Amino acid sequence: MTANIMGRTICALGDAASMPVQSFVKHFGAEFEYHIENKSASCRRKCSARAVKST
């Protein structure tokens, strides 16, 4: 979704607003996936292992 916003808006706020979201997904994507799949935010050990594998 953020790729559709970056560089396609007249207002610079569109670009600025999408940058943190891209960074969160890049660095914490495993945590987001775990929370969505398990309806729980306790993901420390499992997500850290997945994040290391994906980078």
N, C-alpha and C positions, 0 to 999 in steps of 0.2 A: 504494500500500500504506500509506503513512504517513497518508493521509486516513482510513483505516479504524481507525487507532490513536488519533489525536488526539481527545481528549474522550470516548473510549469505554472507558476503563479506570478501574478504581477507584484504582489506584496512580498517583501522579504521575510515576513513572519511565517509564511508557509514553509520556506526552506529551513528557517531557524527552528520551527516547531517539530519538523520531522527528523532532525539530526539526533536529538537525544533518544528517540524511539529506535532509530537504526542502531545506535550504540548499545542500548539495553538488550535488544534482540541478539546482537552479535555476541555480547559478553555473557548474557544470562539466559540464552535461549533454552537451555536444558531445564532451568528452573521454571520458566514459563510453561514448557511442555508438561513437566511433571505436575504442576499446579492444575492445569486444565484437565489432564487425564485422571488425576487422583483426588481432585477437590481438596487438596491439602497443600499447605505451604512448607511442610517440614521435609526438605529435600537435600539437606547439606551434603551428606556423604555420597548418595547416589548421583546427584547432579554434578558434583565436583568431578567425579570419575568420568562422566559423560562429556563434560566440558573439556577435560584434558585430552580425551580421545579425538574430539572434533577439531581441535586447534592444531 
